[in-house]
Amino acid sequence: MEGYKLPFRIDLTGKTAVVTAAGGVLMSEFARALGACGARVALIGPHMAGLLPVAESIGDGAFPVEGDCTDRESLAEAHRLISRRFGAADILINGAGGNRPSATTDVEAMAAELPEGAKSFFDLSADAIGDVLDLNILSVFLTTQVFARDMVGRGGNIINISSMNSYRPLTKIPAYSAAKAGVSNLTQWLAVHFAPCGIRVNAIAPGFFVTKQNRALLYAEDGTPTARTAKILAATPQKRFGRPSDLIGTLLWLADDGASGFVTGTVVPVDGGFAAYSGV
């Protein structure tokens, strides 16, 4: 990956990294960074069309595989293909997740009278909530079941993607907030469970980044910032959204056994100071 800029370089030569949701804004950047450090990178995502440009940007060391991280059989088939191509995984990035409009309220707080047609907490369906929980928590559970089995007895490194929602829930997105709290808790559980096997499990909790999924909440169709964006930036001391590159230093630190070999069960915020600011 000639020309790819890293904040610093670690040596992942000979290691296989599996990245889920690798066609997304953030995970594609993770995949490129791991590839630039010499890893063989398996890219898992629901649509090959989203994976191919990422694979092409990485080069011969990338292998795109369609897979549904909420379906164990789909993951098992992805595991079979990846194992045949690259061997067992050394690093697993559980990046699959996200929210759904159907699990989002239109109002930040309940009131006796709401705008006509506004979707409130009472209008959210069990199917919508379950979909978000599956996308975020079940995906981590199943993907770890499938790929961590090969790590037992040889060691490995699992990095989950949580969120600042896991510390304090945001308005409008109850299912996503609860799901990411679950990801952080599951990260700690897995770290304890797998420690005797030499498998480290940590998570990164990004603050506010603009992605395909949340762009409509942050910017109007004409590109102007929404009122929600104004509130977010007012509560972020660095007064900007994160850039995908802002996460790479933390990723590489956690991915390097020499740098973070005694770190497991942690959730690392990368949030521009959002969690530290009281609003006063």
C-alpha positions in Angstrom: 0.0 0.0 0.0 2.5 2.6 -1.2 1.6 6.1 -0.2 -0.8 5.2 2.6 -0.1 7.5 5.6 0.0 6.0 9.1 0.5 7.9 12.4 3.2 5.2 13.2 3.9 1.7 11.8 3.7 -1.6 13.6 4.8 -4.9 12.0 1.9 -7.2 11.3 3.8 -9.2 8.6 2.6 -12.8 8.6 -0.6 -12.1 10.6 -4.2 -12.4 9.3 -6.7 -9.8 10.3 -10.5 -10.2 9.8 -12.5 -7.0 9.6 -16.3 -7.0 9.6 -18.3 -4.2 8.0 -15.2 -3.6 6.0 -17.1 -1.6 3.3 -18.0 1.1 5.8 -16.4 4.5 6.3 -14.6 3.6 9.5 -13.8 -0.1 9.0 -12.5 0.4 5.5 -9.9 2.8 7.0 -9.1 0.1 9.7 -8.6 -2.5 7.0 -6.3 -0.2 5.0 -4.2 0.6 8.1 -3.8 -3.1 9.0 -2.9 -3.9 5.4 -0.3 -1.0 5.3 1.3 -2.7 8.4 1.8 -5.9 6.5 -1.2 -7.9 7.6 -3.3 -10.1 5.3 -6.7 -8.6 5.6 -10.0 -10.5 5.1 -12.9 -8.1 4.5 -16.4 -9.2 5.5 -19.5 -7.3 4.6 -23.0 -7.9 3.3 -22.4 -6.7 -0.2 -19.4 -7.5 -2.4 -19.9 -4.2 -4.2 -18.9 -2.3 -1.1 -15.9 -4.5 -0.4 -14.2 -4.6 -3.8 -13.0 -0.9 -3.8 -11.5 -1.4 -0.3 -9.8 -4.7 -1.4 -8.4 -3.0 -4.5 -7.0 -0.1 -2.4 -5.2 -2.6 -0.2 -3.9 -4.9 -3.0 -3.0 -8.6 -3.1 -3.1 -8.9 0.7 -6.8 -8.3 0.8 -9.6 -10.9 0.4 -13.2 -9.7 0.3 -15.9 -12.2 1.4 -19.7 -11.6 1.6 -21.1 -12.4 5.0 -23.9 -11.6 7.4 -22.6 -11.1 10.9 -26.0 -11.9 12.4 -26.1 -15.3 10.8 -23.9 -18.1 12.1 -24.0 -20.2 8.9 -23.0 -17.2 6.8 -20.1 -16.5 9.1 -19.1 -20.2 9.1 -18.9 -20.1 5.3 -16.9 -16.9 5.4 -14.5 -18.5 8.0 -14.1 -21.5 5.7 -13.1 -19.3 2.7 -10.8 -17.1 4.7 -9.1 -20.0 6.4 -8.5 -21.6 3.0 -7.0 -18.4 1.7 -5.1 -17.0 4.6 -5.2 -19.5 7.5 -6.4 -18.8 11.0 -7.2 -15.3 12.1 -4.7 -13.5 14.5 -6.7 -10.3 14.7 -10.5 -9.9 14.7 -12.1 -6.4 14.3 -15.8 -6.6 15.2 -16.9 -3.5 13.3 -20.4 -4.6 12.3 -23.1 -2.5 13.9 -25.2 0.6 13.5 -28.7 2.0 14.0 -31.9 1.8 12.1 -34.4 4.7 11.4 -37.2 2.4 12.5 -35.6 2.2 16.0 -35.2 6.0 16.3 -37.7 8.4 17.8 -38.5 11.7 16.1 -38.5 13.6 19.4 -35.8 13.9 22.1 -38.2 13.8 25.0 -41.8 12.7 25.7 -44.4 15.4 26.1 -48.2 15.4 26.7 -48.6 16.7 23.1 -46.3 15.8 20.3 -46.1 17.1 16.7 -48.6 15.4 14.4 -47.2 12.2 13.0 -44.1 12.3 15.3 -42.7 8.8 16.2 -42.4 8.5 19.9 -41.0 5.8 22.2 -44.4 4.1 22.2 -44.3 3.7 18.4 -41.1 1.7 18.3 -41.6 -2.0 17.4 -40.0 -5.0 19.0 -38.8 -6.0 15.5 -37.0 -2.7 15.1 -35.4 -2.9 18.5 -34.4 -6.5 18.0 -32.8 -5.7 14.7 -30.5 -3.1 16.2 -29.6 -5.3 19.1 -28.8 -8.2 16.7 -26.7 -5.9 14.5 -24.6 -4.7 17.3 -24.4 -7.4 20.1 -25.4 -10.6 18.3 -22.9 -9.8 15.5 -20.0 -9.5 18.0 -21.1 -12.7 19.8 -21.4 -14.8 16.7 -18.3 -13.5 14.9 -16.2 -14.1 18.0 -17.6 -17.6 18.3 -16.7 -18.4 14.8 -13.2 -16.8 14.5 -11.9 -17.0 18.1 -12.1 -20.8 18.2 -8.9 -20.9 16.1 -7.2 -18.5 18.5 -7.6 -20.8 21.6 -4.2 -22.3 22.3 -2.3 -20.0 20.0 -3.3 -16.5 21.1 -5.2 -13.7 19.4 -6.4 -10.2 19.5 -10.0 -9.1 19.3 -11.0 -5.4 19.0 -14.7 -4.5 19.2 -16.3 -1.2 18.2 -18.4 0.3 21.0 -19.5 4.0 21.2 -19.7 6.9 23.5 -23.3 5.9 23.7 -22.2 3.1 25.9 -21.3 5.6 28.7 -24.2 8.0 28.4 -27.2 7.3 26.1 -28.1 9.9 23.4 -31.6 11.0 22.8 -33.7 9.5 20.0 -31.7 6.3 19.7 -32.6 4.0 22.7 -31.8 0.7 21.0 -28.4 1.7 19.7 -27.4 3.2 23.0 -28.4 0.1 24.9 -26.7 -2.1 22.3 -23.4 -0.3 22.5 -23.5 -0.5 26.3 -23.9 -4.2 25.8 -20.9 -4.3 23.4 -18.7 -2.7 26.1 -20.0 -5.1 28.8 -19.5 -8.1 26.5 -16.0 -6.9 25.7 -15.1 -7.1 29.4 -16.7 -10.5 29.8 -14.8 -11.9 26.8 -11.6 -10.5 28.0 -11.9 -12.3 31.3 -13.1 -15.5 29.7 -10.3 -15.7 27.1 -7.4 -14.4 29.1 -6.1 -17.9 30.1 -6.0 -18.7 26.3 -3.7 -15.7 25.5 -6.5 -13.9 23.7 -6.9 -10.2 24.4 -10.2 -8.4 24.0 -10.6 -4.6 23.9 -12.9 -2.1 22.4 -12.7 1.4 20.8 -15.5 3.8 21.6 -15.6 6.5 18.9 -17.2 9.8 19.6 -19.0 11.6 16.8 -17.9 10.6 13.2 -19.9 11.3 10.1 -20.8 8.0 8.4 -23.3 6.8 5.8 -25.7 5.7 8.5 -25.8 9.0 10.5 -25.3 11.6 7.8 -29.0 12.3 7.5 -29.2 13.1 11.3 -26.3 15.5 11.1 -26.8 17.3 7.8 -29.8 18.4 5.8 -30.2 17.5 2.2 -28.7 20.8 1.1 -25.6 20.1 3.3 -26.3 22.5 6.1 -25.7 21.2 9.6 -28.8 20.2 11.6 -29.7 21.4 15.1 -28.4 18.0 16.4 -25.0 18.8 14.8 -24.9 22.1 16.6 -25.7 20.4 20.0 -23.0 17.8 19.4 -20.3 20.3 18.5 -21.2 22.5 21.4 -20.6 19.5 23.7 -17.3 18.5 22.0 -14.4 20.5 23.3 -12.4 20.1 20.0 -15.4 21.5 18.1 -15.4 19.1 15.2 -16.4 15.7 14.2 -13.9 12.9 14.2 -12.1 11.8 11.1 -11.5 8.1 10.3 -7.8 8.7 10.6 -8.3 9.8 14.2 -9.0 6.2 15.2 -6.0 4.6 13.6 -3.4 5.3 16.3 -5.6 3.6 18.9 -6.2 0.7 16.6 -2.5 0.1 15.9 -1.7 0.4 19.6 -4.3 -2.2 20.5 -3.3 -4.4 17.6 0.4 -4.5 18.6 1.1 -7.1 21.2 4.4 -5.4 22.0 2.7 -2.1 22.8 -0.4 -3.3 24.5 0.2 -6.9 25.5 -0.9 -6.3 29.1 -4.1 -4.4 28.0 -7.3 -6.4 27.9 -10.9 -5.7 28.9 -10.6 -1.9 28.2 -12.9 0.4 26.2 -10.9 3.3 24.8 -12.8 6.6 24.1 -11.7 8.6 21.0 -14.1 11.4 21.3 -12.6 14.9 21.1 -13.2 15.4 24.8 -17.0 14.8 24.7 -17.0 12.5 27.8 -15.0 15.0 29.8 -17.2 18.0 29.2 -19.9 18.8 31.7 -21.6 21.4 29.5 -20.5 24.2 31.8 
